[in-house]
Amino acid sequence: MKRIFDVVVTAICGVAAAPLAASTALAVRINLGSPVLFTQERPGLNGVPFLMYKFRTMTDRRDARGDLLPDEQRLTRFGKWLRSTSLDELPEFINVLKGEMSLVGPRPLLTEYLPRYTLRQARRHEVRPGITGWAQVHGRNSVSWEDRFELDVWYVDNQSLLLDLRILFMTLSKVLGREGIAQNGHATMEKFDPVREHGAAS
């Protein structure tokens, strides 16, 4: 039922949002150049990697050694606006239609985090990752990693179609209010480091 719901809603929303997606792609091309899409391998259901699609929000600026500059130096004003409106997430509809993501579920994080999870935290991969999720409507990037993972596991244990509908409506409110876009002091959110997390908690 969840998969059918994902496909039907995504297909309808994808058609309705096509002009907006095309306009966003053009704006990205003008402001940031090519490629328009940002692609990155992320862990999906059961930790199986897939290629996630988003609109680019950062430049490719590099230092003298050829290494990418920190996020805060590559994230432009236009990129910040894209993130604040969540328009950069529109290409993830493709991932949903391909069966790699769901509309609702734990957000797909970096593959490098996989060996850092506790057994409980790793349970977030028992379901497909989502465009939005329980953690996103309870603080998004402003909550700590520990709290985010607890919210993800809660969703895994309590998922239902009614809960998904509730999260989707709450997401609309959060997006319109532009809440929790970034962690304090960071362009997006500090990378997950369990050693640092436990040190901060103690």
Buried (B, 14 or more C-beta within 10 A) or exposed (E): EBEEBBBEBBEEBBEEBEEEBEEBBEBBEEBBEEEBBBEEEBBBBEEEEBEBBBBBBBBEEEEEEEEEBEBEEBBBEBBBBBBBBBBBBBBBBBBBBEBBBBBBBBBBBEEEBEEBBEEEBBBBBBBBBBBBBBBBBBBBBBBBBBEBBBBBBEBBEEBEEEEBBBBBEBBEEBBEEEBBBBBEEEBBBBEBEBEEBEEEEE
